[in-house]
Amino acid sequence: MMPKTPLSTTPLQMLKSPLFEDANIEVFMKRDDLNHPEIQGNKWHKLKFNLEQAKLQNKTTLLTFGGAYSNHIAATAAAAKLYGFSSMGFIRGDELQNTPSKWSHTLKTAHLNGMQLHFLSRTDYRLKSQLNFQHQLQQSYPDAWIIPEGGSNDLAIAGLQTLATEIDQQCPNWTHLITAVGTGATLSGLVRHLKMNSAQTVLGVATLGSGDFLKTDICRWIQNDNDWVAEKNPKNWAFLNLENPIRYGKITPEIELTQQQFRAEFDIVLDPIYTAKMVLGFYEALSKNRFPPNSKIILLHTGGLQGLQTLTSDPF
């Protein structure tokens, strides 16, 4: 059995601002960035049952995938070191193979935590989810527990039940819960496990495009059913798209300003790839009067602060 997270329940912090008072809404931030010192935010929830299952199956290595700035890569390397596994990361971008001086802080830290890094061309990296590729990988590394990109699988969805329960207990009458969306697993786990009524909606701010390409996976995860049909698609979640979509990984002046202003007003640090985009999406929706008076809005801080060590205006 894996050790419990050091912080069993993370705070729900009320955010006070004249802007929120004028709109007659209450805004909170679920501080899940505080749940684990090294496996932070949603990564802890998504990895914890994967770690348990790897132990149960006597696997000795965690094997996974990600980009040069992947929070999941960093979290998996840290988890492997903490819980007695070896780790392997298949990284998108073979141009980094022989240039460690250009590695991001994420890759350098993962490497220091013992992760073996294998760099794939972008063409080969696209094969990561294909059954033949997965089968060959398992044959090549029989002692490895293979975790998908972003840590997103059924065990990850199950792991988010704890977070959903905390939110329901801390603020049962919330009306809107807003989260950043990468692979869609965190949103899916929340929608699946929250005790929602018709007045409650989970809103996802996609970090890559509009997020529409994720709908199939999200619906399957929510319903725990590979035979989902459109008519069964739940109505209590939606994407909250940015007015001007920002390329994944790109840190724009608008994102930097959002980080600076949010920290100055609330003393909370946001990461530029996920939570700053989520907060920006919230403010854009607020400016359009998207939230009715008396709304109780929860902004989910999913962590990812390790990425702040590699600030760049145009990551590859």
N, C-alpha and C positions, 0 to 999 in steps of 0.2 A: 504494500500500500504506500502510495506517495505521501510525503509530508504535506500537511495543510498549508495553504497560503499564510504568510506571516500576519496579514491583516484580514481577519475573517469577514468584516463588513466595512466597506468603504463609505466615506461621508457623502451625504447629499447636501451640497452647499447652496444656500440661497444667494442669488445675485441681485443686489439692490442697485437700481439705476433710475434716474429721472425719466429716461426713455421708456422704461418698462412701466413706471407709474403712470405716465401720460397715456400709455396704451391700455392701462388697467389690466395688466397681466402679471403673473408671477413667474419668475424664471429661476431654475435651479441647475446646478451642474453636478452630475454624478461623478465623483472624483475617483474613477477606477484607475487613474494613473498612479494611485497610491497603494494598489493592492499587493504588489510584489516588487522588491527592489531591483530585480534583474529580469524577471519574466513579466513585463509590465502590461497592465490593461487587459484588453480582450485576448491578448496572446496567452495569458495564464489560463483563462477559461477554455480556450481552444486546445491547449496542449495537455492539460492535466489528465484527461482520460486517455489520451494517446500515450502518455508516459506510463500510466497504469497498465494499459493493454500490452505495451512493449515488454514490460516486466513479466506479465503473466505468460507471455509467449516465449520467454527466455531470449528475447532479442538483445543484442549487445550494442547496436548502433542505431542512431536516428539518422535517417536519410531524407533530405527534402530539397526544395527548389525555391529560387527567388532571384531578384535582381540585386544590383550592387548596393541599393539603399533599403533593402527589405528589412522591416522590423521583425518579420517572421524568422529570417535567417539569424539575426542577432539573438532572438529569444530562444530559438532551438539550440543554438550553440551553448548558450548560458544554461539551459535546462539540462542538456546532456552532461555538462561539466558538474552541475549540482547534484544530479541524480545517478551518476555512475555509468553513463553511456559514452561511447564514442560518437562522433557526428560527422556527417558528410553533407556538403551543400553543393548542388549543381546550379551554377550561376549563369544567368543570361548575359552573354557578351564575351566571346573568346578573345577579343582584343585586349582583355585584361590579363590573359594567361601569363604573359612574360613581362608584365609591367606592374609589379607590386607597388611601386612608388605612386601609381595612380589609383590604388585601391581606396575606396571610401573608408571612413571611420568604421562603418558597419562591417565591412569585410575584414578590416584589420583586427577589430575586436573579436569577431567570430573566429578568426584564425588563432588569435591568442588564447581563446577558450578551447582550442583543440580541434576545431572543425577543419576537415580536409576539404579544400575548395577545388571543384572541377568546373572549368569554364566551357560552356557550350556556345556554339554559334547560335544566332537568333533563329535560324532555320531548324536546327536540331532541337532547340529549346521548345519549339512549338509541339514537338512530339511527346512531351512529358506526360500528357494525359491519355495517350493512346494505349490500348491494352497490350499490344505487342511490345511496345517500349517498356511498359511496366513489368511485363513478364520477364523480359530479358534482364531488366535491372534486378529483379528479385532473384533470378538465377545467378547473376554475377555476385550478388551480395546477400546470400541466404540468411545471414545473421542480422539483417537490417530491417527495422520497422520503417516503412515508407510513408511519409506524411506529404500530402499534396501541397502545392503552392499556397501560401497564406495560412497553412494549417487547417484548411477548410474541408472537413469531412463529417460523417455522421457523429463521430465521437466529439468533435468540436461543437456541433449543434447541441448535443446533450450537455456539454460542459457549461453552456450559457444559462442553464436553468437556475443556477445559484444567483447569478446576476439579476435575472428576471424576478426571482423571489425577493431579493433585497429591494428592488425598485417598487414592487407591489406593496411591500411592508412599510417602506419609508414615505411613500406618497401615493396611496391607493387611488386618489382622485385626480391623478395627472390627466391631462388632455392630449398632449403632444410629446412624444419622445423622439429626439433627433439624434441620429448617429451618422458618422462617416461610413461609406460603403466602399470596400475594396473588392473582395470576392463575393460578398453578399452573405457570408456565413453568420456574421454577428447580427445583422438585421434579421435573418431567418430564425436564428435561435431565440431572439427576443420575441418576435411575433408568435413563435410556436409556444413559448413557455409563459409569457405574460398573461395575467388574468384580465383580459381586455373586455370592455363593453363597447357598444356602438358609438359612444362619445369619445373614444380614445383611438389615436392614430399614431403609428410609428412612421417617421419620415426619414428617408435615407438620402444623404448628399453624396452622390457618386463621385469618386476621385478620378474616374476614367470615363470620359464621355458622359452620356445621359444615363448609363446604367441599364438601358433596355436589354442589352445582350445577356444580362445576368438573370432575367426574369424566369427562365426555365429552371435554372438551378435553385433559385430562391423558392419557387413554388414547390419543387420537390422536397427541399429541406423542411419547409414549413409543414407540409402535409405528411412527411415521412412516407412518401408514396411515389414510386417510379412511374406510375400510370396516371399522373395528374392530367386533368383536362382544363381548358381555359375557364369553363363555367364554375370550376371549383376554386378559382383564384380568390384568395381572401381579399376583402375590401378594406381591411383596417391597416393597410400600409401603402405607401406610395413613395416615389422619388421626388426629392425637392431639388430641382436642377438649378445650377448657377446661371445667372443671366449671361455671362460670358465664360463658357467652359474653359478650364485651365488644364493644359496638358499634364498628364501624370508626372509627378516629380519636379515640375517646373515651379520655381519660387518667384512669383511676380511681386511687384511693388505693392499691389493690393493685398496679397497674402501677408507680406511683411508688416504692413500697416495694421492689419487685423490683429496679428500677434502682439504688436507693440501696444495698441490701444487696449486690448483685452487684459494684458498683463498690468498696464498702468491703472486700470479701473478696478480690477478684481484680484490682482496679485496671483494670477494663474498663468502658467506657461503652456502654450499650445505648440504642437509640432506643425510644420508647414505643409506636410503632405496630406494629412487626414483631418486633425481636429480644427486647424485654422480654416480649412475649406468648409467644414461643417458649420463653424460659427459664422463664417461669411454668408453661407446659405441661409442661416437663421435670420441674420440681420436684413438680408435682401427681402426675405418673406415678410419680415416685420414691417419694412418700409412700404410694402404693398398691402398692408392690413390683412394679411393672410390669417392672423390669429384673432378670433373673436374676443371681446372683453371677458374677463374672468378666466381666461385660459391659464392652465398651470403647465408650464413647458419645462421639460427636462432635457438638457444638453448632455450627452454622454461623452465623457473624456476617455478615450480608448488608449491612452498612453502614447507610445511611439516616440518618447522624448530622446531616446538614444540617437535618433536621426539629426538632432540639433547639432551634433558634433561635426557634421559634414554639410555646412551651409554653402550653397552654390546657386548662382542665378540660372544655370543651364546645365543640369546633370545629364549625362549621356544615357 
